[in-house]
């Protein structure tokens, strides 16, 4: 049985579309939030380019040594660091990047915590950031629809040729 170049190209395109859909929609499917690591402050645990998946977690569930993602007071910048101490009275955390010599200058109040890191995937953070726009999601869906239409047409032509 010969493998046609069109079949190989078809499998490659389909694989790329499946991966793109998973990256773009995994947070929606799992209920987790995804954040891109854009610094080396958590090295070697997390490196720049990692995509971290974060689960909303109650204050009580977050413990020392957990890795959390939190925002600044304007909710415009996010940081993922390790909890080094916890203040139950203030509902706050002292955090530190694994690669940093000292703790973060300010404690993080629970109201700014997005959640606890559940897992991470190396290298695809940049891809996720690109695919996590409305425009990119529409392009991925339209590409999948066009690809499917082309595959259906090829299937119809093959079937007619054999019948």
Number of C-alpha atoms within 10 A of each C-alpha: 3 4 7 9 9 9 10 11 11 15 12 12 15 16 12 14 17 14 12 20 16 14 19 23 15 15 15 11 9 10 12 18 19 25 23 25 24 18 15 16 20 21 13 10 13 23 17 19 21 21 25 25 22 23 19 16 15 11 17 9 8 17 16 13 13 15 24 25 24 21 17 13 11 7 10 7 9 17 20 28 26 22 22 16 15 20 11 10 6 11 14 20 24 19 26 23 23 18 14 13 9 10 16 13 9 10 18 21 19 17 12 16 22 22 22 26 23 15 11 19 13 15 15 17 22 17 15 21 17 14 20 15 12 11 10 15 17 12 13 19 14 12 15 19 12 12 16 13 12 13 13 12 12 12 12 11 11 11 10 9 8 6 5
